[in-house]
């Protein structure tokens, strides 16, 4: 059976051995080579033709960003997973790497008590991402998977089937936009939020699968690049029009009505779908607080976080939009929703923001109509 060929790039002998050993334990993955520098890695890519590269950030002669930029120039479609440290500098550079074309990242083990724990940490983080980003591409042959999990695979690996219909799309005004994303989400979110006007008439709440520190820096970057206000959510924040709240890393985000206002609630109840924050947690609370006056958006991401929350939102009468497979880095989260017949629209990424704006404008138009009627009395 063909295996997924991986090139491991890190200037640390210990890190190269750790990643190589962790990956080699999986029979579907073969580490075809290692490189201790960016320049050496670029040479080895041409020689070894890997299906994916793991790339360290801190390296001599060419750091991870320089290597990534050159790698993208030579190999535009080769999947790259960055190996990042859980530090402010590491998080900032990793976010740069995602902007420059890295597909995903994993964090180096921190505060582990043994080599075995470090190995398990790398294995549990890295292997699912490698498979999600490579299976079905032109490199390795598609490795057998149950049909039920086909939506977690990239575009080329998925069977072409007609999307089930959910029925009539809700046409009423909305009071909230709730978005869930994972792999590929940072770029997708940046493109959507950059198009929202400063006077966007409803609040936006987001779960992007990211660790602590990353979410704060990510929110700051989005705030700089957007007309709307973007920040990491704090417990007790009041939801306001034109403000975007992003769930903090390692905290779930849910919403709670408090009289005439709605507040953000951040908490550390157990992970769901092996993640915290989880989209399901947010979407369930959106269904409870806003019912039919909500729009849920599921963007690119591996796994199926969000499907249960979407079910609740649909039952409450909300509208659901998912990103299409062609524009998704991994069509897992949106694909599961679409294949379950729970999406009112399946849109390419460039069409998501215009649709969100159009739906939100119903709220503005309704408010204007009411104000005009009141003035005429």
N, C-alpha and C positions, 0 to 999 in steps of 0.2 A: 504494500500500500504506500503510495507517495506520501512523504511527510512535508511538514511546513519547515522550510529552511530559514534559519535565523542567524544573523550576524550580530554578535555582542560587542559593543564598542564602549570601553571604559579604560581610563589610564591606571586604575587601581587593580593590581593583581588579585587582591581579595575579592573585590566586587565582580570581576570577570569570572572568577571561580564560583562565586555564589550564584550568579545568574545562570551560568552554564550548567551547574549541577541541578539547580531548581528546574530548568527547562528540560534537561535530559531525562528527568524522571517520567516525562510524559511521552508515550510511544508515538504520538502524532507529531511531535516536534523534534527537529534535528538541529543542533547548533553546528553550523557548517564552518564557522570560523570566529575568531575574536580579533580585536584590534585595540591597540593601546593609545591611538591618537586619531584625530580626524583625518589627517592626510593618508594615513595607512588604511583607514576605513574606506575612504573613497576609492583607493586602488583595489581593495579587496572586493568591493561591490561588483566591479566589472569582472573580476576573476571568478567569484563564487556564485553570482546571480542569486542572492538570497530573496526570499519572499517577504521578509520584514527585517528591520534594523532596530535594535535597542541602542539608544544613544545617550551617553552621559553628558552632563552640562559642563562640568569643570574639567578641562583637559588642556595639556600644553600644546603649543604651536598653532592649533586651531581649536577654539572652544566649541561647545555643542552648537551654539547659534551659527557660527561661521560655517561649521561642517554642514549643518542643516540647509543653510542657504545654497551652498554649492551642490549638495546632494539633490535638492529640489530642481536645480538648474539642469543637472544631468539625468536625473531619474524622477520625473514629475509625479509618477503614480506609486512609487515604492512606499509602502506603509512604514511609518517611523513612530516608535514609542519612546518618549524621553524618560530618562531615569533621573528623578529630581530629588533634592533634599527638602526636608520640611523646615526650611528657614525662610525669612523674608526675602533674601536675595534669591534663593532657589525657586521660590514661588513666583517672583517677578520675572525671572528668566524663563521659567516654564510657560508663563502666560505669553511672553514674547515668542517662544517657540511655537505655540499653537497658532499665533498670528502668522508666523512665517511658514506654516505648512505641516507641522507635526500633527499626527493623527490623534495621539493620546499621550498619556504620561502615567507613570507609577512613582510612588514616593519610596525612597530608600528606607529600610527599616530603621526606626528610631526607638530608643528605650526598650530594646529587647533583651531578654535575660540569657539567651543562649544562641549558638549558631543554628541549632535546629529551628528555633522560633523565627530567626531571621530568614532561614530558607523557606519555611512555611509561609511567611509574610510575602516574600517575593513571588512564590509559586501561586498563591491565591490571588494576588493582584494581577500578575502579568499574563498567566496562561489564558484566562478567559478573553483578555483583550487581544492577544495574538490571534486566537482562533476567530474572534469576531471580525478582525480586520483583514484576514487572509483567506479563510475558507471560501472556495468558489471563485477566487481570482485565477488569473491565467497561470499562476505558479503551481501550487499543489492542487491535485484533484480534489473535488469536493469530498470531504470525509463524511461517512454516513451519519446522519442525525435523524431522530424521529420526525415525522412530518409535522407533529404538533409544535415543534420548536423551530420550524423553518423560518418563521418571521424574525428570528434573532440573527439570521445570516445576512451577509451583504447582498447587494442587488443580484450579482451574477449567480449566486447560489440558490436563489429563491425560485420556486415554481411560479410560473405566470398564471395567476388565477384572477377571475373577476372579483372585485370588491363587493361584499354583501351590502345591501342597501339598508339604511337605518330609517328611511322614511323622510317625511317633510322636515325641512330645516326650520328651526325656530326663527321668528322674525321680529321678536320684541326687543325692547331696549335692554341693555346689560349694565350692571353696576360694578363688574369686576372682570379682569382678564387674568386667568391663572395659567402659567406655563410650566411645563416640565421638560427637562433635557438632561442628556448625559454625554456620551462620546460624540464629539463634534459640536456640542452645544455652545461652547464659548463663541465660536465664529458665527453660528446661526443667531444667537441672541444679540450679538453686536450688530449684525446686519438689520435685525428687526427693530431694536430700540433706537438705532440711529435715524430711523424714518419717522418715529413718532413725534408729533408737534409738541411744543412746550405747553400748550393748552389742552393736552390730551384729557378728555373729560372724565375718565374713570381711573382708579388705581390698578396697578399691575403687581402680581405676586409671582415669584419664580422659585422653583427648586431646580438647581443645577448640581449634579453630583460632583462635589468638590470637598477636599478636607479643610479643616480650620486654617486660617490665614489666607489661603487661596481665595476664599469667597470675599473676604474684605478687600483684597487687592483687586480682584476682578470687578467688584462693584465700583470701586474708585475709578477704574479705567473706563467702565461703561458710562459713568457719570460725566467724565471729561469729554467723552465722544458723543453724548446724547443731549438733546434739548430738554428731555424730561429729567427729573431728579432721580438718581439711582443710588441706593445705599444698602448695606447689609441690614437685615431686619433686626430690631431689638425688641425684647419682650415688652409688650404694652404699647408699641407704636400704633398710632391712629392711622388707618388707611385713608389716603387723600387722593383726589384726582391729580393726574400728572406726576405721581410719585411711584417709583418701582422699588419694591422690597425683595431682596434676595435672601433666601434661607441661609443662615450661617453654617459653616462646616461643622459637622458632628451634632447639629441640633435640628430636630424636626421643626417645621413651621406650620402652624394651623391658625385659623381665624375664629374669633369669638365676638358675638354681638354684645355691646355694652350700651344699653339704652338706644339712642339714635345713631351711635357711631359703631364702627367695627375696629377691633384691635388685633394686632399680631400677637400670637402666643408662641414663644420658642421654648422647647423642652427637650429632654433627653430620655424619653421613653425608648424602649428597645428598638433596634433597627427593624425595618420592614424591607423585604426583598434583599436582605443583607446590606442595606444602605441606611445611612442617616446623614442628611435629610432624605426623606422619601417623598416622591410625588404623590403616592397614594394617600399619605397623611394629609397633605395640603388639599388635594382634590376632594376628599371626603368632607373636610370642614367647609370648603367652598359650597358643596352641595347643600350642606345643612344650613349655612348662613344666608346664601344667596338664591338657592333653588334655581328657577328658570332664568333668573336675571344674571347669568354668568356665561362666559365663553372660556372653554378649556382648550389649550393648545399643547399638543405633544410633539416635541421635536426629536431630532436624531439622537440615538442612544442605544446601547446594548442592553439586553435583558427585557423585562416586562414590567418594570415599575411604572405605575400609573393606570394599568388596566382596571384594577378594582375601584380606584377612585373615579375613573371615567364612568364605570357602570353606575355609581351612585349619582354622578352629575346628570347622566342621561335619564335615569329614573326621575330625577327632580325637574327635568324639562330643559336642561342647559344645552347649549350648542357645543359641539366638539369638532375641532379641526386638527388634522395631523399633517406633518411634513411628508412629502412623497419619497419613494425609495430612491429615485434617480438623484435627488439632491441631498440625501442623507449619507453621512459617513458610515453609519451602521443603521439598517432599518429594522431595529429590534423593537424598541418601545413604541414608535408610531405604527410599525407593521402589525404588531399584536392587536392594537386597537382597530386598525383598518380591517384586518382579517376577521375580527370578531363582529364586524358590522356595526361598530359603535361610532364611526366618524361620519359627520354630515358632509365634510369636504376633505379631500386629500390633495394638498396643494404643493407645488414646488416652492422652495424657500423664498424666491423673490416675490411670490404672490401672498405670502403669509401676512406681512406688514400691511399692505393695502387692504386686505380683508379685515384685519383687526381694527384698522382705522375706520373702515366703513361700518362695521358693527358698532363700534363705540360712538360713531356719529349719530346713531339712532337715539342715544341717550341725550346728546347735545340738542338734537332737533326737537325731542320731546320736551326738554326743559325750556327751550325757546318758545315752543308753542304754548306751554303752560304760562310762561311769563307774559306773553302777549295777550293771552286770554284774561289774565289777572289785571293787566293794565287797562283793558277795555271795559272793565266793569265800572 
